[in-house]
């Protein structure tokens, strides 16, 4: 059963008033039974299932399909990117990217010849991993960290470099494996002396400041 419809079924059961009292009574059943569980609100996906609309998962897949399509203009692809970025601000949607097979298609856009496409790809990655360990793990697993380091230091477009920095900063904070991988990929002159704790924000800030300064040279 569709997860949204499944939740809808649970919601309808929880919010039913059975067993019902005398239908002619003016007394509120729930007032008579304070031990009844309070009804839970439906999430947006369940409501869309009820109304026949697309789920967030459907919208995410459609956005990535538009981004990858050769028949969609760059302008419309950027709209699709913007929609996708807003969807994955929701941590559940960001965590659903793996199940939907969207990580690699998104990461591949880091190599797009259009600067705006690279910028939006980095932006989406940064949004997905921010304060989200599960997504940080996926970004590491798909090998995107060295690509982001290269973009942050070498891309010719300033906006692309800034969004690459944003994605890196979100990836390495409080996630030690991500920080360790980033340090490996840093230019030699930017590598810190000794180990760095991903929970040490001042140390992480120094690494990012060094990379940021490198971008300006």
N, C-alpha and C positions, 0 to 999 in steps of 0.2 A: 504493500500500500504506500502511496505517496506520503512522505513524512508530514507534509502540511495537512493532508486530509486526515492522517492518523491523529494529529494534535487536535484537529477540529472535532473529531469523534470524542476524544477525551474531554474536550471543553464542554461539549453538549451534555455529556453524562454528568460532569461535575456541576454544571449549572442547571440541571433539571431539578424540579421541585418534588419529584416522587420520593416517598409516598405522599400523595396529595390529601389535603383535608377536605372537608365538606365544601363543594364548589360554591355554596351559597354563603359561606362564612366570609366575614370582612376582616378576619384576623390574618396577619402576615405569617405564613408558614415558617419563614426563616426566623422571625422574632420568637416563635414558640420553640424553635430548635436551635439555640445558640451554638450547639456543638457541631452543626453542619459546617463543612469546609467552605471558606470563601471562594467564590469563583475567580479564576485566573483570566487575565485578558489574553486575547488571541494575538499571536505575533503576526507581522505583516504578511509572511509567506502563507500562513493559514488563511488569512482573509482573502488573499489573491486566489488561492485554490478554490475558496467558496465562490468567488465572483468569476472564476474562469480566467483570471489574468496570469501573466507569467510570474514565476518565483524569482527571487534574487539570483538563484543559481542559473536560471534561464537567461536572465538579463546579463549576467557576467559572461556566460558562454557566447551570447549574441554580440557583446561588445568586443570580445577577443576575435571572434569570427570576422567582424567588420574591420578591425585593425589589421588583420592578416590578408584581407581580400584585395585582389588586384583590381577589382571593379569599383572600389570605394575611393573617393577623392581623399587627399591628405587632410583637407579641411574637415570632412566628415569623420575621418579616422581620429582626429584630435577630439572631436565631440564624443566619440565612443570611448576614448581614453579617459576623458573627464568623467563620464558616467561610471566607468569602471572604478576609477579612483574613489569616487564618492561611495560606491557600493562596498569597497573593501575597507573603508573606515570602520565598518562594523567588524569586530574581531571574529565573529562566527563566519562571516563571509570570507574573510582573509584566510581563516583556517580551512575553509572548504575548497580553496584553490587547488590543493593537492588532489583531492578526490575528483575534481573536475578536469584535471590534467592541464591546468592553465599556467603552471610555473614556467615551463620551458618555452611556450609561445611568448610569454611576457618577456623573459630574459633575452630571447632572440632579438627583440626590438632594440636592445642596447647597441646593436650593430647596424641599425637602419641608417641609410645614407642621409635621411632627412633629420636635421638637428632637432626639430620639434618632436619628432617621434622618439628619438633617444632621450630627450628631456622628460617626456611624459612617462616613458618606461621606467626611468630612474625614480621619478616621483612616485609612481605606483608601488615600486618595490619598497621605497622608504616608508610609505604609508602602511603597507602590509606588515612590515617587521617591527614597527614602532611599538615598544612595550608588549611584544608578542613572541614568546620564546619558541613556540611551535613554528611560526613563520621564519624566525631567525634561523632555526635548524634547517628549514627547507632552502633558504637562500644560500646557506653554506653548502648544502648537499648538491645544489645544481651548478655550483662553480661560478657564481656571479661575483664574488668578492674581488678577485683579481681584475675582472673586467671593469668594475666600478672604480678601483684604484687607478687603472689606466685612464679611464674617462676623466676622473677628477684631476689628474695631473697633465693629461696630454690632449684632451679634446679642444678643438679650436673655437668652440662656442661657449661663451661665458655662462649662459643659462644652463647648458648641459652639465658643465663642471659643478655648478652650484647644486643642482639636483642630485648629482652623483655623490657629492659630499653629504647631502642630507640622508641619502640611502645608507651610506657607510656609517654615518654617525648613529643612525637608528639601529643598524645591525650590530655594532660592536659594544654598545653600552649594556652593561650587565649580562653580556653573553660571551664568556671566555673563549669558546672555540672560534667564534667569529672574529674576535679581536686577535687571537693568535694567527689566524689565517691572513688577516689584513696586514699584520706586522711582517709576515713572510713576503707579502707582495709589495711592500713599500720600497721605494728607491733606497739604496743603501744609506745614503746620507740622512734619510729621515727615520731610520730604524732607531728605536730607543735603546739605551744601554740597560740590558737586563730585562727581566720579566716585568710585565705590566698587568695589574689586576683590573679586570673589566668593570669592577665595582668602584674603582677609584676614578671619580669623574674628573678630577683635576688632571690626572695623568692622561686620561682619554682625550680631554680637551687640548692638552699639549700636542698630542699626536695629530689631532685634526687641525690645530693651528699651524703646525709645520707643513702639513699637506696643503692647506689653504695658501700659505705663503709661497709654496712651490708653484702653485697655479699662477701666481702673479709674475713670476720671473720668466 
